[in-house]
């Protein structure tokens, strides 16, 4: 979904966010979004590691 947004689209989103939230709130919002994305990435990596571990265990059990 986000990969379809080009540079002009990103600039437009930033301008709209600047108008809506103002320059004082943007850094706070950016930090919150960044923190949320980091936590989401950690959670998905944890799930991926668990699935890979179970696949390896199943392979070893079948041998």
Secondary structure, 3 states (H helix, E strand, C coil): CHHHCCHHHHHHHHHHHHHHHCHHHHHHHHHHHHHHHHHHHHHHHHHHHHHHHHHHHHHHHHC
